[in-house]
Structure formats: C-alpha cells, structure tokens
C-alpha cells in the first residue's frame, strides 16, 4: 500500500503545526489503505485536515469577494471511475459531502448555495489539500478539498470539484492530486494528463512533463502535484516555493516542504 497527502503549494509557509497535522493525516490514510478502502483513506485523511483549520479547506477555508466561505471538493475511485464532487458548499465538510455524492451514484457534481454566509479565515498562506491512496491490488483513489482562491468571485468553481482537472485516478495506473491556480488545471485537464502520462513514465516524470507542456500551451504554470502509481512509487513536484507533503509506505515515512526539484520514492 501507499499513501501520499499534500497541504498545498504556496509562498514560503513552513508551519510545523500544520506539518504535524499532515503527518497524522498521512498515518490515518495509510491505515485505511491497508484495510483495502482507498476511498475511505483519502476521505478520512482530508476530513481530519479540514477539521484542523490549518489549511484552506473545511474550517480553515478563506473568504470569497463577498466575505463568506464557498468550498469545493472531489473524489475519484480508479477501479470503476466513480466520482463524487461538490462546489460552493457554505458549511460543513466538503469532502464528506463529496463522498455522499459518490456513494449515491446518481450524479458527479452538485453545486450548493443557500443563505449561510460564514466568514472565512484571515490567514494569507493557507492552501488546497489533496491525497492519493493505492491498495495492495493496485486500486487507486484520489481526492482534493479547498476553500478556493482568496477573494474569488462568489459562485466560482475551481479544479478541486472537477475530476480530471484537480484530481484523477485509474486502477493499475495511478492517481494524482493538484494544488495551485485551478483555472489552469481546468483549461488543461492537468490531472487527467498526469495519470495518462504515468502509463509510460514514473510519477515524477509524468508530473514534470505535463507541467512543462501546460506552460508551453498557456504561458503560465503555478502548480504543485502529488502522484502515486500501481508500483507504489510516490512523487511530488511544485513550481512554487513550498508544498508540505507526507509519503507513507510499508518501508518508509517521509515528510518535507521542499519539492521545487521534485522527489520520487
């Protein structure tokens, strides 16, 4: 089994308290991966992070330009391409609501709204979160959760609610979860392309090569990504200054902030 989780790519944030939450989330995710439930692994790890308030997701979500929270989240299960996602959720857990959508199986993406206008955090350096779980038989799930871009237009939906943009997974290939400017990933289907690239490349080369292509195509790239494949190889890479990531496998547990040169385990 393999489990990898990130706390978002940003500009210089090296918060040891946030890293301790990330480590606990990674350990929880690995335990669920060991039980064979890749969906439970990514959901429970991200829910723990949402509840911590240490990241731009759940209780740590930032405000939009109208001064209130609108959260996005999504899950993709590789073995049957099942997906569940929510957008513009104003209260509660976005990743748990996304799980409800996935389990119901009727739709993929539900957009919420309502009268709740909960003010978001004032922190300037909180970022999107994401996770990938790979089980013994190569099944893979990926997920993401976010409060979106600080000061975004009310009603904006980012890549964390869109399969193939901010997260994606396929059994016996691998999965990925991204963080950065969601519009870039929506325009380029970055997550889908990374997983497709893993058919013939290791996870780190897949991330780097897709990021290179995206920059050529749209002239910009402000991203970070984690990826893991069915061989249990795990990788992380970012174009930004800092991206906290934790990797857990039977033979290793490693956490770090520095991935500008990339790392594969």
C-alpha positions as CSV (number, residue, x, y, z in Angstrom):
1,X,0.0,0.0,0.0
2,X,1.0,3.6,-0.5
3,X,-0.5,6.9,0.7
4,X,0.5,10.4,0.0
5,X,-1.0,13.7,1.0
6,X,-0.2,17.4,0.5
7,X,-1.1,20.6,2.3
8,X,-1.0,22.9,-0.7
9,X,1.7,24.8,-2.7
10,X,2.4,28.4,-1.7
11,X,4.9,31.1,-0.9
12,X,7.2,30.3,2.0
13,X,4.8,28.8,4.6
14,X,6.7,26.2,6.8
15,X,4.3,25.7,9.7
16,X,5.4,22.9,11.9
17,X,1.9,22.6,13.5
18,X,0.4,22.2,10.0
19,X,3.0,19.6,9.3
20,X,2.1,17.6,12.4
21,X,-1.5,17.6,11.2
22,X,-0.3,16.4,7.8
23,X,1.7,13.6,9.3
24,X,-1.3,12.4,11.4
25,X,-3.5,12.5,8.2
26,X,-0.9,10.5,6.3
27,X,-0.8,7.9,9.0
28,X,-4.6,7.7,9.1
29,X,-4.8,7.4,5.3
30,X,-2.2,4.6,5.3
31,X,-4.1,2.6,7.9
32,X,-7.3,2.8,5.7
33,X,-5.3,1.9,2.6
34,X,-4.0,-1.2,4.5
35,X,-7.6,-2.2,5.1
36,X,-8.2,-2.0,1.3
37,X,-10.5,1.0,1.2
38,X,-8.8,3.6,-0.9
39,X,-11.8,5.9,-0.9
40,X,-12.1,5.9,2.9
41,X,-8.3,6.5,3.1
42,X,-8.4,9.8,1.1
43,X,-11.7,10.9,2.7
44,X,-10.8,10.4,6.3
45,X,-7.3,11.9,5.9
46,X,-8.7,15.1,4.2
47,X,-11.6,15.3,6.7
48,X,-9.0,15.3,9.5
49,X,-7.2,18.2,7.8
50,X,-10.4,20.1,7.1
51,X,-11.3,19.9,10.8
52,X,-7.9,21.1,11.9
53,X,-8.4,24.6,10.4
54,X,-4.7,24.6,9.4
55,X,-5.3,24.5,5.7
56,X,-7.5,26.3,3.1
57,X,-10.2,23.7,3.4
58,X,-13.0,22.9,5.8
59,X,-12.7,25.1,8.9
60,X,-9.7,26.9,7.5
61,X,-11.4,28.0,4.3
62,X,-10.8,31.5,3.1
63,X,-13.5,34.1,2.1
64,X,-14.7,35.0,-1.4
65,X,-15.1,38.6,-2.6
66,X,-18.5,38.8,-0.8
67,X,-16.9,37.9,2.5
68,X,-18.0,34.3,3.0
69,X,-16.9,30.7,2.5
70,X,-17.6,28.6,-0.5
71,X,-15.9,25.2,-0.5
72,X,-15.2,22.7,-3.3
73,X,-14.1,19.0,-3.0
74,X,-14.0,15.9,-5.2
75,X,-13.1,12.2,-5.1
76,X,-12.3,9.8,-7.9
77,X,-12.2,6.0,-7.5
78,X,-10.0,4.4,-10.1
79,X,-11.4,0.9,-10.2
80,X,-14.7,1.9,-11.7
81,X,-14.2,5.6,-12.5
82,X,-16.8,6.5,-9.9
83,X,-16.7,10.2,-8.9
84,X,-18.3,12.5,-6.4
85,X,-17.8,16.2,-6.1
86,X,-19.4,19.3,-4.6
87,X,-19.0,23.0,-5.2
88,X,-19.9,26.2,-3.4
89,X,-20.6,24.4,-0.1
90,X,-21.0,27.1,2.6
91,X,-20.8,25.0,5.8
92,X,-19.8,21.5,7.0
93,X,-17.3,19.1,5.3
94,X,-16.9,19.4,1.6
95,X,-15.1,16.0,1.4
96,X,-17.8,14.2,3.3
97,X,-20.5,15.8,1.0
98,X,-18.5,14.7,-2.0
99,X,-18.4,11.1,-0.6
100,X,-22.2,11.2,-0.3
101,X,-22.4,12.2,-4.0
102,X,-20.1,9.3,-5.0
103,X,-21.9,6.8,-2.9
104,X,-25.3,7.8,-4.2
105,X,-24.0,7.2,-7.7
106,X,-26.7,9.4,-9.4
107,X,-24.6,12.4,-10.3
108,X,-20.9,13.5,-10.3
109,X,-21.0,17.2,-9.2
110,X,-23.5,19.0,-7.0
111,X,-23.3,22.8,-6.6
112,X,-24.7,24.2,-3.3
113,X,-25.6,27.6,-2.1
114,X,-28.2,28.8,0.4
115,X,-28.4,31.7,2.9
116,X,-25.4,30.8,5.1
117,X,-22.7,33.4,4.9
118,X,-19.9,32.1,7.1
119,X,-16.8,34.3,7.2
120,X,-13.6,32.6,6.3
121,X,-10.1,32.7,7.8
122,X,-7.9,35.8,7.6
123,X,-4.7,33.8,7.0
124,X,-2.9,34.7,3.8
125,X,-0.9,31.4,3.4
126,X,-3.4,28.5,3.6
127,X,-3.7,26.3,0.6
128,X,-5.8,23.5,-1.0
129,X,-5.3,19.9,0.3
130,X,-5.2,16.6,-1.6
131,X,-4.5,12.9,-1.2
132,X,-3.9,9.6,-3.1
133,X,-4.3,6.0,-1.8
134,X,-3.1,2.9,-3.6
135,X,-4.2,-0.5,-2.3
136,X,-2.4,-4.0,-2.5
137,X,-4.2,-4.8,-5.7
138,X,-3.4,-1.6,-7.5
139,X,-6.7,0.1,-6.9
140,X,-6.2,3.9,-6.6
141,X,-8.4,6.8,-5.3
142,X,-7.6,10.5,-5.4
143,X,-9.3,13.5,-3.7
144,X,-9.0,17.2,-3.2
145,X,-10.7,19.8,-0.9
146,X,-10.4,23.5,-0.8
147,X,-11.9,26.9,0.1
148,X,-10.7,28.2,-3.3
149,X,-8.8,31.3,-4.1
150,X,-9.0,34.1,-1.5
151,X,-11.2,36.9,-2.8
152,X,-12.6,34.8,-5.6
153,X,-15.8,35.8,-7.3
154,X,-18.8,34.4,-5.4
155,X,-20.0,31.3,-7.2
156,X,-16.6,30.5,-8.7
157,X,-15.9,26.7,-9.0
158,X,-12.3,25.5,-9.0
159,X,-10.4,22.4,-10.1
160,X,-10.9,20.6,-6.8
161,X,-14.5,19.9,-7.8
162,X,-13.7,18.7,-11.3
163,X,-12.4,15.2,-12.0
164,X,-9.5,15.2,-14.5
165,X,-8.6,18.8,-13.6
166,X,-7.6,18.8,-9.9
167,X,-7.6,15.1,-9.2
168,X,-7.8,11.8,-11.1
169,X,-7.1,8.1,-10.6
170,X,-7.2,4.8,-12.5
171,X,-6.7,1.3,-11.2
172,X,-3.4,-0.4,-12.2
173,X,-2.0,3.0,-13.4
174,X,-2.1,5.5,-10.5
175,X,-3.5,8.8,-9.3
176,X,-2.7,12.5,-8.8
177,X,-4.0,15.5,-6.8
178,X,-3.1,19.1,-7.5
179,X,-2.8,22.4,-5.8
180,X,-2.4,25.9,-7.4
181,X,-4.4,28.0,-9.8
182,X,-7.5,26.0,-10.5
183,X,-8.3,27.7,-13.8
184,X,-5.0,26.5,-15.3
185,X,-5.9,22.9,-14.5
186,X,-9.5,23.2,-15.7
187,X,-8.3,24.6,-19.0
188,X,-5.7,21.9,-19.5
189,X,-7.2,18.9,-17.7
190,X,-3.9,18.6,-15.9
191,X,-4.7,15.7,-13.5
192,X,-6.1,13.5,-16.3
193,X,-3.0,14.1,-18.4
194,X,-0.6,13.2,-15.5
195,X,-2.4,9.9,-14.9
196,X,-2.3,9.1,-18.6
197,X,1.4,10.0,-18.8
198,X,2.0,7.5,-15.9
199,X,1.2,4.7,-18.3
200,X,4.7,5.0,-19.7
201,X,6.5,7.2,-17.2
202,X,7.2,7.2,-13.5
203,X,5.1,9.6,-11.3
204,X,7.7,12.3,-11.1
205,X,8.4,12.4,-14.8
206,X,4.7,12.4,-15.5
207,X,4.1,15.5,-13.3
208,X,7.2,17.4,-14.7
209,X,6.5,16.6,-18.3
210,X,2.8,17.6,-18.1
211,X,3.7,20.8,-16.2
212,X,6.2,21.6,-19.0
213,X,3.6,21.1,-21.7
214,X,1.0,23.2,-19.8
215,X,3.4,26.1,-19.5
216,X,4.0,25.9,-23.3
217,X,0.3,25.8,-24.0
218,X,-1.0,28.6,-21.8
219,X,2.2,30.5,-20.9
220,X,1.9,30.1,-17.2
221,X,2.1,27.4,-14.5
222,X,1.6,27.9,-10.8
223,X,1.1,24.4,-9.5
224,X,2.0,21.6,-7.3
225,X,1.2,17.9,-7.6
226,X,1.5,14.6,-5.8
227,X,1.2,11.3,-7.7
228,X,1.5,7.6,-6.9
229,X,1.3,4.6,-9.3
230,X,0.4,0.9,-9.0
231,X,4.0,0.0,-8.4
232,X,3.7,2.1,-5.2
233,X,6.1,4.7,-6.4
234,X,5.2,8.1,-5.0
235,X,6.3,11.6,-6.2
236,X,5.8,15.3,-5.5
237,X,6.8,18.4,-7.5
238,X,5.9,22.1,-7.4
239,X,6.6,25.3,-9.3
240,X,6.0,27.3,-6.1
241,X,8.3,27.9,-3.1
242,X,6.8,25.5,-0.6
243,X,4.5,22.4,-0.6
244,X,4.2,20.3,2.5
245,X,3.9,16.6,1.6
246,X,3.9,13.3,3.5
247,X,4.5,9.9,2.0
248,X,3.8,6.6,3.7
249,X,4.6,3.1,2.5
250,X,5.5,-0.1,4.4
251,X,9.2,0.7,4.1
252,X,9.2,4.5,4.5
253,X,7.5,7.5,6.0
254,X,8.9,10.8,4.8
255,X,7.6,14.4,5.1
256,X,9.0,17.6,3.7
257,X,8.3,21.1,2.5
258,X,10.8,21.3,-0.4
259,X,9.8,19.9,-3.8
260,X,10.9,22.5,-6.3
261,X,13.3,19.9,-7.7
262,X,10.8,17.1,-7.3
263,X,11.1,13.9,-5.4
264,X,10.2,10.3,-6.1
265,X,10.2,7.5,-3.5
